[in-house]
Every structure is written in C-alpha cells, then in structure tokens.
C-alpha cells in the first residue's frame, strides 16, 4: 500500500511541476532533494552534462518500496534529455 506520508511529500508544488514535465531550476531540484532527505525518503540522482544535441539534465529516482521506483528526468535547459525512459 502507498504510504500516505510519501503521498503528501510527492503532492508538493515542485513535484507537481516535475510530473507535468515543466522545467525547474537547479535551486528547485536541490530543494526537492532536501525535502526527500528531511522526510527520510530513499532516492538516487544522476547528472548528464549538456552537449550540442542534448541539454544538461538530471534524473531523480525515488524508491517507493523494494519493487517500485519513480523516475523523474529534469532538463536544466530546453530540449530533449540524454536520459531516456526505462523499458
């Protein structure tokens, strides 16, 4: 069953921006990770520097439970990210 505390954390304004595929700033991304840390939510991050074809982007993987994860890709600039959805 989905933890209601985690549901509250993920329903914040910045997480809704991510779910709507809106661009966020690096400051906002750092704030999101601090919210996850303060709420003891396990997560991983990855960073890909920008190239001529792809913008700089980050991937945030939130571990919901041992068998479920939520993967969010954050572009720091307009364009298609280096990270692609997992199969």
PyMOL Python script that loads the backbone (N, CA, C, O; Angstrom):
from pymol import cmd

cmd.read_pdbstr("""\
ATOM      1  N   UNK A   1       0.838  -1.186   0.000  1.00  0.00           N
ATOM      2  CA  UNK A   1       0.000   0.000   0.000  1.00  0.00           C
ATOM      3  C   UNK A   1       0.885   1.253   0.000  1.00  0.00           C
ATOM      4  O   UNK A   1       1.933   1.282   0.645  1.00  0.00           O
ATOM      5  N   UNK A   2       0.458   2.266  -0.718  1.00  0.00           N
ATOM      6  CA  UNK A   2       1.216   3.506  -0.839  1.00  0.00           C
ATOM      7  C   UNK A   2       1.188   4.261   0.478  1.00  0.00           C
ATOM      8  O   UNK A   2       0.118   4.490   1.041  1.00  0.00           O
ATOM      9  N   UNK A   3       2.333   4.641   0.962  1.00  0.00           N
ATOM     10  CA  UNK A   3       2.476   5.374   2.217  1.00  0.00           C
ATOM     11  C   UNK A   3       1.848   6.771   2.079  1.00  0.00           C
ATOM     12  O   UNK A   3       2.196   7.518   1.165  1.00  0.00           O
ATOM     13  N   UNK A   4       0.920   7.124   2.989  1.00  0.00           N
ATOM     14  CA  UNK A   4       0.264   8.432   2.899  1.00  0.00           C
ATOM     15  C   UNK A   4       1.244   9.573   3.160  1.00  0.00           C
ATOM     16  O   UNK A   4       1.076  10.665   2.618  1.00  0.00           O
ATOM     17  N   UNK A   5       2.265   9.334   3.982  1.00  0.00           N
ATOM     18  CA  UNK A   5       3.279  10.359   4.221  1.00  0.00           C
ATOM     19  C   UNK A   5       4.038  10.647   2.923  1.00  0.00           C
ATOM     20  O   UNK A   5       4.263  11.809   2.585  1.00  0.00           O
ATOM     21  N   UNK A   6       4.425   9.619   2.211  1.00  0.00           N
ATOM     22  CA  UNK A   6       5.117   9.792   0.933  1.00  0.00           C
ATOM     23  C   UNK A   6       4.198  10.477  -0.077  1.00  0.00           C
ATOM     24  O   UNK A   6       4.646  11.306  -0.869  1.00  0.00           O
ATOM     25  N   UNK A   7       2.941  10.136  -0.045  1.00  0.00           N
ATOM     26  CA  UNK A   7       1.965  10.769  -0.931  1.00  0.00           C
ATOM     27  C   UNK A   7       1.899  12.271  -0.675  1.00  0.00           C
ATOM     28  O   UNK A   7       1.800  13.059  -1.616  1.00  0.00           O
ATOM     29  N   UNK A   8       1.953  12.667   0.588  1.00  0.00           N
ATOM     30  CA  UNK A   8       1.940  14.087   0.934  1.00  0.00           C
ATOM     31  C   UNK A   8       3.186  14.786   0.419  1.00  0.00           C
ATOM     32  O   UNK A   8       3.103  15.891  -0.117  1.00  0.00           O
ATOM     33  N   UNK A   9       4.340  14.150   0.579  1.00  0.00           N
ATOM     34  CA  UNK A   9       5.607  14.724   0.099  1.00  0.00           C
ATOM     35  C   UNK A   9       5.550  14.906  -1.419  1.00  0.00           C
ATOM     36  O   UNK A   9       5.925  15.964  -1.925  1.00  0.00           O
ATOM     37  N   UNK A  10       5.089  13.895  -2.144  1.00  0.00           N
ATOM     38  CA  UNK A  10       5.078  13.933  -3.608  1.00  0.00           C
ATOM     39  C   UNK A  10       3.990  14.831  -4.184  1.00  0.00           C
ATOM     40  O   UNK A  10       3.993  15.104  -5.385  1.00  0.00           O
ATOM     41  N   UNK A  11       3.058  15.296  -3.351  1.00  0.00           N
ATOM     42  CA  UNK A  11       1.993  16.156  -3.865  1.00  0.00           C
ATOM     43  C   UNK A  11       2.349  17.641  -3.761  1.00  0.00           C
ATOM     44  O   UNK A  11       1.514  18.495  -4.057  1.00  0.00           O
ATOM     45  N   UNK A  12       3.573  17.956  -3.346  1.00  0.00           N
ATOM     46  CA  UNK A  12       4.015  19.349  -3.255  1.00  0.00           C
ATOM     47  C   UNK A  12       4.076  20.023  -4.615  1.00  0.00           C
ATOM     48  O   UNK A  12       4.080  19.358  -5.651  1.00  0.00           O
ATOM     49  N   UNK A  13       4.123  21.335  -4.601  1.00  0.00           N
ATOM     50  CA  UNK A  13       4.102  22.136  -5.826  1.00  0.00           C
ATOM     51  C   UNK A  13       5.233  21.791  -6.785  1.00  0.00           C
ATOM     52  O   UNK A  13       4.999  21.645  -7.985  1.00  0.00           O
ATOM     53  N   UNK A  14       6.457  21.658  -6.276  1.00  0.00           N
ATOM     54  CA  UNK A  14       7.583  21.357  -7.171  1.00  0.00           C
ATOM     55  C   UNK A  14       7.478  19.972  -7.781  1.00  0.00           C
ATOM     56  O   UNK A  14       7.817  19.789  -8.951  1.00  0.00           O
ATOM     57  N   UNK A  15       7.014  18.988  -7.010  1.00  0.00           N
ATOM     58  CA  UNK A  15       6.842  17.655  -7.576  1.00  0.00           C
ATOM     59  C   UNK A  15       5.762  17.675  -8.642  1.00  0.00           C
ATOM     60  O   UNK A  15       5.880  16.981  -9.652  1.00  0.00           O
ATOM     61  N   UNK A  16       4.718  18.454  -8.435  1.00  0.00           N
ATOM     62  CA  UNK A  16       3.676  18.564  -9.462  1.00  0.00           C
ATOM     63  C   UNK A  16       4.245  19.182 -10.737  1.00  0.00           C
ATOM     64  O   UNK A  16       3.857  18.791 -11.837  1.00  0.00           O
ATOM     65  N   UNK A  17       5.175  20.156 -10.601  1.00  0.00           N
ATOM     66  CA  UNK A  17       5.820  20.726 -11.789  1.00  0.00           C
ATOM     67  C   UNK A  17       6.571  19.636 -12.548  1.00  0.00           C
ATOM     68  O   UNK A  17       6.522  19.584 -13.777  1.00  0.00           O
ATOM     69  N   UNK A  18       7.267  18.764 -11.811  1.00  0.00           N
ATOM     70  CA  UNK A  18       8.001  17.674 -12.465  1.00  0.00           C
ATOM     71  C   UNK A  18       7.047  16.703 -13.155  1.00  0.00           C
ATOM     72  O   UNK A  18       7.290  16.284 -14.287  1.00  0.00           O
ATOM     73  N   UNK A  19       5.962  16.348 -12.470  1.00  0.00           N
ATOM     74  CA  UNK A  19       5.005  15.410 -13.044  1.00  0.00           C
ATOM     75  C   UNK A  19       4.359  15.981 -14.305  1.00  0.00           C
ATOM     76  O   UNK A  19       3.963  15.228 -15.194  1.00  0.00           O
ATOM     77  N   UNK A  20       4.251  17.317 -14.385  1.00  0.00           N
ATOM     78  CA  UNK A  20       3.694  17.975 -15.569  1.00  0.00           C
ATOM     79  C   UNK A  20       4.757  18.267 -16.623  1.00  0.00           C
ATOM     80  O   UNK A  20       4.495  18.954 -17.610  1.00  0.00           O
ATOM     81  N   UNK A  21       5.962  17.736 -16.401  1.00  0.00           N
ATOM     82  CA  UNK A  21       7.078  17.879 -17.341  1.00  0.00           C
ATOM     83  C   UNK A  21       7.466  19.339 -17.567  1.00  0.00           C
ATOM     84  O   UNK A  21       7.834  19.732 -18.675  1.00  0.00           O
ATOM     85  N   UNK A  22       7.378  20.142 -16.492  1.00  0.00           N
ATOM     86  CA  UNK A  22       7.790  21.537 -16.565  1.00  0.00           C
ATOM     87  C   UNK A  22       9.261  21.646 -16.175  1.00  0.00           C
ATOM     88  O   UNK A  22       9.759  20.862 -15.367  1.00  0.00           O
ATOM     89  N   UNK A  23       9.940  22.612 -16.748  1.00  0.00           N
ATOM     90  CA  UNK A  23      11.353  22.823 -16.448  1.00  0.00           C
ATOM     91  C   UNK A  23      11.483  23.447 -15.064  1.00  0.00           C
ATOM     92  O   UNK A  23      10.714  24.343 -14.715  1.00  0.00           O
ATOM     93  N   UNK A  24      12.455  22.979 -14.265  1.00  0.00           N
ATOM     94  CA  UNK A  24      12.726  23.572 -12.964  1.00  0.00           C
ATOM     95  C   UNK A  24      14.188  24.000 -12.918  1.00  0.00           C
ATOM     96  O   UNK A  24      14.996  23.574 -13.742  1.00  0.00           O
ATOM     97  N   UNK A  25      14.515  24.839 -11.956  1.00  0.00           N
ATOM     98  CA  UNK A  25      15.882  25.316 -11.819  1.00  0.00           C
ATOM     99  C   UNK A  25      16.692  24.345 -10.964  1.00  0.00           C
ATOM    100  O   UNK A  25      16.141  23.465 -10.302  1.00  0.00           O
ATOM    101  N   UNK A  26      17.997  24.525 -10.994  1.00  0.00           N
ATOM    102  CA  UNK A  26      18.879  23.714 -10.157  1.00  0.00           C
ATOM    103  C   UNK A  26      18.572  23.964  -8.678  1.00  0.00           C
ATOM    104  O   UNK A  26      18.604  23.032  -7.874  1.00  0.00           O
ATOM    105  N   UNK A  27      18.279  25.201  -8.321  1.00  0.00           N
ATOM    106  CA  UNK A  27      17.903  25.527  -6.944  1.00  0.00           C
ATOM    107  C   UNK A  27      16.670  24.723  -6.519  1.00  0.00           C
ATOM    108  O   UNK A  27      16.638  24.172  -5.419  1.00  0.00           O
ATOM    109  N   UNK A  28      15.657  24.657  -7.391  1.00  0.00           N
ATOM    110  CA  UNK A  28      14.439  23.902  -7.075  1.00  0.00           C
ATOM    111  C   UNK A  28      14.737  22.405  -6.950  1.00  0.00           C
ATOM    112  O   UNK A  28      14.186  21.728  -6.082  1.00  0.00           O
ATOM    113  N   UNK A  29      15.611  21.894  -7.822  1.00  0.00           N
ATOM    114  CA  UNK A  29      15.986  20.480  -7.737  1.00  0.00           C
ATOM    115  C   UNK A  29      16.667  20.190  -6.402  1.00  0.00           C
ATOM    116  O   UNK A  29      16.368  19.187  -5.753  1.00  0.00           O
ATOM    117  N   UNK A  30      17.583  21.068  -5.992  1.00  0.00           N
ATOM    118  CA  UNK A  30      18.250  20.896  -4.694  1.00  0.00           C
ATOM    119  C   UNK A  30      17.252  20.957  -3.548  1.00  0.00           C
ATOM    120  O   UNK A  30      17.389  20.229  -2.564  1.00  0.00           O
ATOM    121  N   UNK A  31      16.254  21.815  -3.668  1.00  0.00           N
ATOM    122  CA  UNK A  31      15.219  21.889  -2.641  1.00  0.00           C
ATOM    123  C   UNK A  31      14.439  20.574  -2.577  1.00  0.00           C
ATOM    124  O   UNK A  31      14.131  20.086  -1.490  1.00  0.00           O
ATOM    125  N   UNK A  32      14.120  20.002  -3.745  1.00  0.00           N
ATOM    126  CA  UNK A  32      13.403  18.721  -3.776  1.00  0.00           C
ATOM    127  C   UNK A  32      14.197  17.623  -3.065  1.00  0.00           C
ATOM    128  O   UNK A  32      13.640  16.845  -2.291  1.00  0.00           O
ATOM    129  N   UNK A  33      15.494  17.571  -3.334  1.00  0.00           N
ATOM    130  CA  UNK A  33      16.301  16.537  -2.682  1.00  0.00           C
ATOM    131  C   UNK A  33      16.366  16.780  -1.175  1.00  0.00           C
ATOM    132  O   UNK A  33      16.386  15.821  -0.404  1.00  0.00           O
ATOM    133  N   UNK A  34      16.398  18.035  -0.742  1.00  0.00           N
ATOM    134  CA  UNK A  34      16.401  18.296   0.705  1.00  0.00           C
ATOM    135  C   UNK A  34      15.074  17.896   1.339  1.00  0.00           C
ATOM    136  O   UNK A  34      15.054  17.438   2.482  1.00  0.00           O
ATOM    137  N   UNK A  35      13.970  18.059   0.621  1.00  0.00           N
ATOM    138  CA  UNK A  35      12.666  17.616   1.123  1.00  0.00           C
ATOM    139  C   UNK A  35      12.664  16.096   1.280  1.00  0.00           C
ATOM    140  O   UNK A  35      12.178  15.570   2.281  1.00  0.00           O
ATOM    141  N   UNK A  36      13.207  15.396   0.288  1.00  0.00           N
ATOM    142  CA  UNK A  36      13.272  13.927   0.373  1.00  0.00           C
ATOM    143  C   UNK A  36      14.147  13.495   1.547  1.00  0.00           C
ATOM    144  O   UNK A  36      13.790  12.566   2.271  1.00  0.00           O
ATOM    145  N   UNK A  37      15.276  14.150   1.742  1.00  0.00           N
ATOM    146  CA  UNK A  37      16.167  13.803   2.854  1.00  0.00           C
ATOM    147  C   UNK A  37      15.481  14.067   4.189  1.00  0.00           C
ATOM    148  O   UNK A  37      15.507  13.220   5.082  1.00  0.00           O
ATOM    149  N   UNK A  38      14.871  15.234   4.326  1.00  0.00           N
ATOM    150  CA  UNK A  38      14.191  15.582   5.584  1.00  0.00           C
ATOM    151  C   UNK A  38      13.040  14.644   5.915  1.00  0.00           C
ATOM    152  O   UNK A  38      12.689  14.478   7.083  1.00  0.00           O
ATOM    153  N   UNK A  39      12.450  14.031   4.894  1.00  0.00           N
ATOM    154  CA  UNK A  39      11.339  13.100   5.105  1.00  0.00           C
ATOM    155  C   UNK A  39      11.777  11.646   5.046  1.00  0.00           C
ATOM    156  O   UNK A  39      10.948  10.737   5.022  1.00  0.00           O
ATOM    157  N   UNK A  40      13.103  11.434   5.022  1.00  0.00           N
ATOM    158  CA  UNK A  40      13.669  10.080   5.053  1.00  0.00           C
ATOM    159  C   UNK A  40      13.166   9.201   3.901  1.00  0.00           C
ATOM    160  O   UNK A  40      12.857   8.024   4.091  1.00  0.00           O
ATOM    161  N   UNK A  41      13.091   9.792   2.712  1.00  0.00           N
ATOM    162  CA  UNK A  41      12.656   9.071   1.512  1.00  0.00           C
ATOM    163  C   UNK A  41      13.908   8.698   0.717  1.00  0.00           C
ATOM    164  O   UNK A  41      14.675   9.582   0.335  1.00  0.00           O
ATOM    165  N   UNK A  42      14.128   7.400   0.460  1.00  0.00           N
ATOM    166  CA  UNK A  42      15.326   6.998  -0.290  1.00  0.00           C
ATOM    167  C   UNK A  42      15.235   7.397  -1.764  1.00  0.00           C
ATOM    168  O   UNK A  42      14.187   7.264  -2.396  1.00  0.00           O
ATOM    169  N   UNK A  43      16.361   7.890  -2.296  1.00  0.00           N
ATOM    170  CA  UNK A  43      16.396   8.308  -3.697  1.00  0.00           C
ATOM    171  C   UNK A  43      17.821   8.255  -4.221  1.00  0.00           C
ATOM    172  O   UNK A  43      18.777   8.183  -3.448  1.00  0.00           O
ATOM    173  N   UNK A  44      17.954   8.291  -5.544  1.00  0.00           N
ATOM    174  CA  UNK A  44      19.241   8.368  -6.233  1.00  0.00           C
ATOM    175  C   UNK A  44      19.142   9.501  -7.245  1.00  0.00           C
ATOM    176  O   UNK A  44      18.055   9.820  -7.728  1.00  0.00           O
ATOM    177  N   UNK A  45      20.285  10.107  -7.563  1.00  0.00           N
ATOM    178  CA  UNK A  45      20.318  11.126  -8.608  1.00  0.00           C
ATOM    179  C   UNK A  45      21.436  10.802  -9.598  1.00  0.00           C
ATOM    180  O   UNK A  45      22.418  10.141  -9.261  1.00  0.00           O
ATOM    181  N   UNK A  46      21.263  11.278 -10.803  1.00  0.00           N
ATOM    182  CA  UNK A  46      22.294  11.163 -11.834  1.00  0.00           C
ATOM    183  C   UNK A  46      22.295  12.464 -12.615  1.00  0.00           C
ATOM    184  O   UNK A  46      21.254  13.102 -12.773  1.00  0.00           O
ATOM    185  N   UNK A  47      23.469  12.858 -13.105  1.00  0.00           N
ATOM    186  CA  UNK A  47      23.612  14.101 -13.859  1.00  0.00           C
ATOM    187  C   UNK A  47      24.284  13.811 -15.196  1.00  0.00           C
ATOM    188  O   UNK A  47      25.238  13.037 -15.270  1.00  0.00           O
ATOM    189  N   UNK A  48      23.775  14.438 -16.247  1.00  0.00           N
ATOM    190  CA  UNK A  48      24.398  14.345 -17.573  1.00  0.00           C
ATOM    191  C   UNK A  48      24.664  15.762 -18.059  1.00  0.00           C
ATOM    192  O   UNK A  48      23.739  16.563 -18.189  1.00  0.00           O
ATOM    193  N   UNK A  49      25.921  16.069 -18.324  1.00  0.00           N
ATOM    194  CA  UNK A  49      26.248  17.416 -18.804  1.00  0.00           C
ATOM    195  C   UNK A  49      25.699  17.605 -20.210  1.00  0.00           C
ATOM    196  O   UNK A  49      25.512  16.641 -20.953  1.00  0.00           O
ATOM    197  N   UNK A  50      25.448  18.830 -20.558  1.00  0.00           N
ATOM    198  CA  UNK A  50      24.877  19.130 -21.862  1.00  0.00           C
ATOM    199  C   UNK A  50      25.864  18.921 -22.996  1.00  0.00           C
ATOM    200  O   UNK A  50      27.078  19.011 -22.816  1.00  0.00           O
ATOM    201  N   UNK A  51      25.319  18.643 -24.153  1.00  0.00           N
ATOM    202  CA  UNK A  51      26.102  18.521 -25.388  1.00  0.00           C
ATOM    203  C   UNK A  51      25.467  19.460 -26.415  1.00  0.00           C
ATOM    204  O   UNK A  51      24.519  20.180 -26.103  1.00  0.00           O
ATOM    205  N   UNK A  52      25.989  19.446 -27.622  1.00  0.00           N
ATOM    206  CA  UNK A  52      25.362  20.271 -28.663  1.00  0.00           C
ATOM    207  C   UNK A  52      23.969  19.766 -29.003  1.00  0.00           C
ATOM    208  O   UNK A  52      23.101  20.548 -29.391  1.00  0.00           O
ATOM    209  N   UNK A  53      23.751  18.458 -28.861  1.00  0.00           N
ATOM    210  CA  UNK A  53      22.449  17.875 -29.193  1.00  0.00           C
ATOM    211  C   UNK A  53      21.479  17.841 -28.022  1.00  0.00           C
ATOM    212  O   UNK A  53      20.274  17.999 -28.216  1.00  0.00           O
ATOM    213  N   UNK A  54      21.982  17.638 -26.814  1.00  0.00           N
ATOM    214  CA  UNK A  54      21.122  17.450 -25.657  1.00  0.00           C
ATOM    215  C   UNK A  54      21.476  18.433 -24.540  1.00  0.00           C
ATOM    216  O   UNK A  54      22.650  18.732 -24.316  1.00  0.00           O
ATOM    217  N   UNK A  55      20.457  18.933 -23.843  1.00  0.00           N
ATOM    218  CA  UNK A  55      20.715  19.865 -22.747  1.00  0.00           C
ATOM    219  C   UNK A  55      21.210  19.122 -21.503  1.00  0.00           C
ATOM    220  O   UNK A  55      21.059  17.906 -21.386  1.00  0.00           O
ATOM    221  N   UNK A  56      21.795  19.871 -20.590  1.00  0.00           N
ATOM    222  CA  UNK A  56      22.161  19.289 -19.299  1.00  0.00           C
ATOM    223  C   UNK A  56      20.875  18.829 -18.616  1.00  0.00           C
ATOM    224  O   UNK A  56      19.852  19.513 -18.671  1.00  0.00           O
ATOM    225  N   UNK A  57      20.938  17.665 -17.972  1.00  0.00           N
ATOM    226  CA  UNK A  57      19.743  17.139 -17.318  1.00  0.00           C
ATOM    227  C   UNK A  57      20.136  16.271 -16.135  1.00  0.00           C
ATOM    228  O   UNK A  57      21.281  15.842 -15.996  1.00  0.00           O
ATOM    229  N   UNK A  58      19.152  16.031 -15.295  1.00  0.00           N
ATOM    230  CA  UNK A  58      19.337  15.183 -14.118  1.00  0.00           C
ATOM    231  C   UNK A  58      18.211  14.173 -14.065  1.00  0.00           C
ATOM    232  O   UNK A  58      17.116  14.401 -14.579  1.00  0.00           O
ATOM    233  N   UNK A  59      18.502  13.060 -13.436  1.00  0.00           N
ATOM    234  CA  UNK A  59      17.494  12.025 -13.241  1.00  0.00           C
ATOM    235  C   UNK A  59      17.354  11.799 -11.744  1.00  0.00           C
ATOM    236  O   UNK A  59      18.345  11.597 -11.043  1.00  0.00           O
ATOM    237  N   UNK A  60      16.128  11.834 -11.262  1.00  0.00           N
ATOM    238  CA  UNK A  60      15.825  11.606  -9.859  1.00  0.00           C
ATOM    239  C   UNK A  60      15.027  10.311  -9.767  1.00  0.00           C
ATOM    240  O   UNK A  60      13.941  10.205 -10.338  1.00  0.00           O
ATOM    241  N   UNK A  61      15.565   9.324  -9.048  1.00  0.00           N
ATOM    242  CA  UNK A  61      14.883   8.040  -8.865  1.00  0.00           C
ATOM    243  C   UNK A  61      14.470   7.935  -7.407  1.00  0.00           C
ATOM    244  O   UNK A  61      15.315   7.880  -6.514  1.00  0.00           O
ATOM    245  N   UNK A  62      13.164   7.907  -7.172  1.00  0.00           N
ATOM    246  CA  UNK A  62      12.621   7.807  -5.814  1.00  0.00           C
ATOM    247  C   UNK A  62      12.189   6.367  -5.598  1.00  0.00           C
ATOM    248  O   UNK A  62      11.435   5.809  -6.394  1.00  0.00           O
ATOM    249  N   UNK A  63      12.673   5.771  -4.516  1.00  0.00           N
ATOM    250  CA  UNK A  63      12.366   4.377  -4.209  1.00  0.00           C
ATOM    251  C   UNK A  63      11.123   4.327  -3.319  1.00  0.00           C
ATOM    252  O   UNK A  63      11.169   4.664  -2.136  1.00  0.00           O
ATOM    253  N   UNK A  64      10.014   3.897  -3.922  1.00  0.00           N
ATOM    254  CA  UNK A  64       8.731   3.835  -3.225  1.00  0.00           C
ATOM    255  C   UNK A  64       8.716   2.657  -2.255  1.00  0.00           C
ATOM    256  O   UNK A  64       8.384   2.813  -1.079  1.00  0.00           O
ATOM    257  N   UNK A  65       9.071   1.501  -2.748  1.00  0.00           N
ATOM    258  CA  UNK A  65       9.212   0.289  -1.934  1.00  0.00           C
ATOM    259  C   UNK A  65      10.232  -0.598  -2.651  1.00  0.00           C
ATOM    260  O   UNK A  65      10.746  -0.199  -3.696  1.00  0.00           O
ATOM    261  N   UNK A  66      10.538  -1.775  -2.131  1.00  0.00           N
ATOM    262  CA  UNK A  66      11.583  -2.590  -2.778  1.00  0.00           C
ATOM    263  C   UNK A  66      11.328  -2.944  -4.250  1.00  0.00           C
ATOM    264  O   UNK A  66      12.273  -3.239  -4.982  1.00  0.00           O
ATOM    265  N   UNK A  67      10.085  -2.919  -4.683  1.00  0.00           N
ATOM    266  CA  UNK A  67       9.816  -3.310  -6.068  1.00  0.00           C
ATOM    267  C   UNK A  67       9.269  -2.180  -6.933  1.00  0.00           C
ATOM    268  O   UNK A  67       8.955  -2.411  -8.100  1.00  0.00           O
ATOM    269  N   UNK A  68       9.145  -0.970  -6.402  1.00  0.00           N
ATOM    270  CA  UNK A  68       8.592   0.145  -7.175  1.00  0.00           C
ATOM    271  C   UNK A  68       9.463   1.388  -7.027  1.00  0.00           C
ATOM    272  O   UNK A  68       9.854   1.767  -5.923  1.00  0.00           O
ATOM    273  N   UNK A  69       9.754   2.004  -8.155  1.00  0.00           N
ATOM    274  CA  UNK A  69      10.508   3.258  -8.148  1.00  0.00           C
ATOM    275  C   UNK A  69       9.797   4.273  -9.030  1.00  0.00           C
ATOM    276  O   UNK A  69       9.039   3.916  -9.931  1.00  0.00           O
ATOM    277  N   UNK A  70      10.052   5.521  -8.758  1.00  0.00           N
ATOM    278  CA  UNK A  70       9.517   6.621  -9.543  1.00  0.00           C
ATOM    279  C   UNK A  70      10.720   7.342 -10.141  1.00  0.00           C
ATOM    280  O   UNK A  70      11.562   7.852  -9.402  1.00  0.00           O
ATOM    281  N   UNK A  71      10.812   7.392 -11.473  1.00  0.00           N
ATOM    282  CA  UNK A  71      11.954   8.006 -12.146  1.00  0.00           C
ATOM    283  C   UNK A  71      11.487   9.294 -12.816  1.00  0.00           C
ATOM    284  O   UNK A  71      10.575   9.290 -13.643  1.00  0.00           O
ATOM    285  N   UNK A  72      12.138  10.402 -12.437  1.00  0.00           N
ATOM    286  CA  UNK A  72      11.807  11.709 -12.989  1.00  0.00           C
ATOM    287  C   UNK A  72      13.047  12.286 -13.657  1.00  0.00           C
ATOM    288  O   UNK A  72      14.124  12.303 -13.059  1.00  0.00           O
ATOM    289  N   UNK A  73      12.905  12.758 -14.887  1.00  0.00           N
ATOM    290  CA  UNK A  73      14.008  13.370 -15.615  1.00  0.00           C
ATOM    291  C   UNK A  73      13.782  14.877 -15.619  1.00  0.00           C
ATOM    292  O   UNK A  73      12.705  15.358 -15.971  1.00  0.00           O
ATOM    293  N   UNK A  74      14.816  15.610 -15.221  1.00  0.00           N
ATOM    294  CA  UNK A  74      14.742  17.054 -15.109  1.00  0.00           C
ATOM    295  C   UNK A  74      15.713  17.670 -16.109  1.00  0.00           C
ATOM    296  O   UNK A  74      16.924  17.481 -15.994  1.00  0.00           O
ATOM    297  N   UNK A  75      15.188  18.410 -17.094  1.00  0.00           N
ATOM    298  CA  UNK A  75      16.045  19.122 -18.034  1.00  0.00           C
ATOM    299  C   UNK A  75      16.376  20.482 -17.445  1.00  0.00           C
ATOM    300  O   UNK A  75      15.488  21.199 -16.984  1.00  0.00           O
ATOM    301  N   UNK A  76      17.645  20.834 -17.461  1.00  0.00           N
ATOM    302  CA  UNK A  76      18.055  22.132 -16.944  1.00  0.00           C
ATOM    303  C   UNK A  76      17.994  23.208 -18.019  1.00  0.00           C
ATOM    304  O   UNK A  76      18.142  24.394 -17.727  1.00  0.00           O
ATOM    305  N   UNK A  77      17.775  22.793 -19.261  1.00  0.00           N
ATOM    306  CA  UNK A  77      17.655  23.697 -20.398  1.00  0.00           C
ATOM    307  C   UNK A  77      16.577  23.125 -21.310  1.00  0.00           C
ATOM    308  O   UNK A  77      16.273  21.936 -21.214  1.00  0.00           O
ATOM    309  N   UNK A  78      15.996  23.922 -22.183  1.00  0.00           N
ATOM    310  CA  UNK A  78      15.008  23.392 -23.124  1.00  0.00           C
ATOM    311  C   UNK A  78      15.624  22.349 -24.055  1.00  0.00           C
ATOM    312  O   UNK A  78      16.795  22.453 -24.418  1.00  0.00           O
ATOM    313  N   UNK A  79      14.846  21.360 -24.436  1.00  0.00           N
ATOM    314  CA  UNK A  79      15.307  20.338 -25.369  1.00  0.00           C
ATOM    315  C   UNK A  79      15.083  18.941 -24.822  1.00  0.00           C
ATOM    316  O   UNK A  79      14.574  18.772 -23.715  1.00  0.00           O
ATOM    317  N   UNK A  80      15.471  17.929 -25.616  1.00  0.00           N
ATOM    318  CA  UNK A  80      15.300  16.527 -25.237  1.00  0.00           C
ATOM    319  C   UNK A  80      16.470  16.091 -24.374  1.00  0.00           C
ATOM    320  O   UNK A  80      17.627  16.383 -24.678  1.00  0.00           O
ATOM    321  N   UNK A  81      16.156  15.388 -23.294  1.00  0.00           N
ATOM    322  CA  UNK A  81      17.166  14.957 -22.330  1.00  0.00           C
ATOM    323  C   UNK A  81      17.999  13.791 -22.843  1.00  0.00           C
ATOM    324  O   UNK A  81      17.585  13.051 -23.735  1.00  0.00           O
ATOM    325  N   UNK A  82      19.200  13.643 -22.248  1.00  0.00           N
ATOM    326  CA  UNK A  82      20.057  12.495 -22.535  1.00  0.00           C
ATOM    327  C   UNK A  82      19.425  11.236 -21.956  1.00  0.00           C
ATOM    328  O   UNK A  82      19.531  10.158 -22.540  1.00  0.00           O
ATOM    329  N   UNK A  83      18.765  11.373 -20.805  1.00  0.00           N
ATOM    330  CA  UNK A  83      18.140  10.224 -20.155  1.00  0.00           C
ATOM    331  C   UNK A  83      16.893   9.825 -20.928  1.00  0.00           C
ATOM    332  O   UNK A  83      16.111  10.674 -21.357  1.00  0.00           O
ATOM    333  N   UNK A  84      16.723   8.536 -21.094  1.00  0.00           N
ATOM    334  CA  UNK A  84      15.521   8.055 -21.760  1.00  0.00           C
ATOM    335  C   UNK A  84      14.754   7.175 -20.796  1.00  0.00           C
ATOM    336  O   UNK A  84      15.342   6.598 -19.881  1.00  0.00           O
ATOM    337  N   UNK A  85      13.435   7.063 -20.988  1.00  0.00           N
ATOM    338  CA  UNK A  85      12.645   6.219 -20.087  1.00  0.00           C
ATOM    339  C   UNK A  85      13.111   4.768 -20.141  1.00  0.00           C
ATOM    340  O   UNK A  85      13.526   4.277 -21.190  1.00  0.00           O
ATOM    341  N   UNK A  86      13.036   4.089 -18.998  1.00  0.00           N
ATOM    342  CA  UNK A  86      13.395   2.673 -18.963  1.00  0.00           C
ATOM    343  C   UNK A  86      12.294   1.841 -19.582  1.00  0.00           C
ATOM    344  O   UNK A  86      11.127   2.235 -19.575  1.00  0.00           O
ATOM    345  N   UNK A  87      12.669   0.676 -20.125  1.00  0.00           N
ATOM    346  CA  UNK A  87      11.654  -0.178 -20.757  1.00  0.00           C
ATOM    347  C   UNK A  87      10.712  -0.755 -19.754  1.00  0.00           C
ATOM    348  O   UNK A  87       9.799  -1.496 -20.119  1.00  0.00           O
TER     349      UNK A  87
END
""", "prot")
cmd.dss("prot")
cmd.show_as("cartoon", "prot")
cmd.util.cbc("prot")
cmd.orient("prot")
